[in-house]
Structures are given as structure tokens and as C-alpha cells.
Amino acid sequence: TTFLCYVALIYTVDNDNIGGIIAPLFLTFLLAFWVASMFLEIFAMGIETILYCFIADEEMFEASERFAEAELVGTLSKAANKHAKWKASRSSKGGADGGGEAGESDGGDATRKAELVEVSVSAGDSGESNA
């Protein structure tokens, strides 16, 4: 976006009457950054909402009464398995550098969400078939 603004300023505006192009380019960059970050915030909020609804569905309903589709359950199962493998490889490597996971010390939301998904999916896999 900033590059397109640069091209527009250089090739379409009379350069003799412009005091400088740095300020318009900087303003364009800030505006584009703000729009992109707002878009990503809304996207992340949608993903979190779907995840929270999935967890609520797992907790409130029996396996035969759940609203989550098999594709979503399968995707989260794959993610939980990959996370478990990563966690196992991380803990086996952690003996030399003090042990533990990198996410445990910071108390981040991502670690808690991954653990919720892992618990939720593993609880949902016991004795259920979503065929």
C-alpha cells in the first residue's frame, strides 16, 4: 500500500509543488498497518469464538448430541496429537536446559488454549464415533 502511494505521488502529482513525500508515505503506512491489524484482530476473535463454542459443546452435550461437525473434531484431534508429540519431544530435550516448556513460565493464553483443546478433544475421543 505504501509502495502504491509512492508510485501515485511520483507519477501523478506535480513534483514541483510537493514539499516532501515522506509524511504522506508515513501516514499511508500507519493507516495500512492499522487496517491490517484490525482485520487480524477480528479474524482472531472469530477463531477464538469457534474454539470456545467447540469446548462448550464438548462439555455440555453427550457425544451423540453435539453440534460440532466431524471435520472440526478431526482437525482439532490432529492439532492435539501434534501438540502432544511436540510436548513430548520438548520435555525429552528439556533435561539439559532446566526442563519444562517454554510456554509455562510466561503464563500465556496460547498455552492454556492448547491445553483446553487437548483436554477437550481427548475427552471427546473416548468412546465416540462421528461417522
Secondary structure, DSSP 8 states (H G I E B T S, - for coil): -HHHHHHHHHHHS-GGG-S-SHHHHHHHHHHHHHHHHHHHHHHHHHHHHHHHHHHHHHHHS-GGG--S-HHHHHHHHHHHHHHHHHHHHHHHHTTTTTSS-HHHHHT-HHHHHHHHHHHHHHHHHTT----
